[in-house]
Amino acid sequence: MNKIARVISPLLIAFLVLGSLPAVASVPATSASDLVTTQDALSASQVAADRERINDLLAREDVQQQLLLQGVQPEEVKARVAALSDQEVSQMADQLDEMPAGASVIGALFAVFVILLVTDILGLTNVYPFTR
């Protein structure tokens, strides 16, 4: 029994040491291109959200009325949005973010007035005589 223990003990120690080492999964070269990275998954979900936001905008009643006034059928616009590439959808969503919502000339003039008033009070400009 002592001889068997002397033979089996080093083997068990070797197996335990090898078993505790981290195993590295090898990826075959052919399936490496099939892997989806985290960035790809995030961009796909972002594109889906952008596409949904564009479709929600196009579903609004006032937008559909404006499309009809311009001579464009809403169904045709929806078909063209569905045919957009992911990059085009992202670009269109970015343009929608940059567009002012309900901005008008009066709002822009008021902003310019406030900026000039503040700079005049600080003494950087000399536009309004009532600030002195």
TALIN-V861003 format. One record per pair of residues at least 12 apart in sequence whose C-alpha atoms are under 10 Angstrom apart, sorted by sequence separation. I is the first residue (numbers start at 1). J is the second residue. D is the distance in Angstrom with one decimal. If there is no record, write none. Layout:
i & j & d
I & J & D
I & J & D
//
This chain:
i & j & d
116 & 128 & 8.4
120 & 132 & 8.7
64 & 77 & 9.8
117 & 130 & 9.9
118 & 131 & 9.5
117 & 131 & 7.9
59 & 74 & 8.5
113 & 128 & 10.0
58 & 74 & 7.6
58 & 75 & 9.8
58 & 77 & 8.2
59 & 78 & 9.1
58 & 78 & 7.6
55 & 77 & 9.5
55 & 78 & 7.2
58 & 81 & 9.6
54 & 78 & 9.3
55 & 81 & 7.8
54 & 81 & 8.0
55 & 82 & 9.0
51 & 81 & 7.8
51 & 82 & 8.1
51 & 84 & 9.2
51 & 86 & 8.7
54 & 89 & 8.3
50 & 86 & 9.3
51 & 88 & 9.9
52 & 89 & 9.9
47 & 85 & 9.5
48 & 86 & 8.6
51 & 89 & 6.2
54 & 92 & 8.2
47 & 86 & 6.1
50 & 89 & 6.6
51 & 90 & 8.1
54 & 93 & 7.0
57 & 96 & 9.8
46 & 86 & 9.5
47 & 87 & 8.2
49 & 89 & 9.8
50 & 90 & 6.5
53 & 93 & 7.9
47 & 88 & 9.6
48 & 89 & 8.9
49 & 90 & 9.6
50 & 91 & 9.5
51 & 92 & 9.1
44 & 86 & 8.2
47 & 89 & 6.7
48 & 90 & 9.5
50 & 92 & 8.5
51 & 93 & 7.9
54 & 96 & 8.6
43 & 86 & 9.0
46 & 89 & 9.9
47 & 90 & 6.3
50 & 93 & 5.9
53 & 96 & 9.7
46 & 90 & 8.2
49 & 93 & 9.5
50 & 94 & 8.9
47 & 93 & 9.0
50 & 96 & 10.0
43 & 90 & 9.5
//
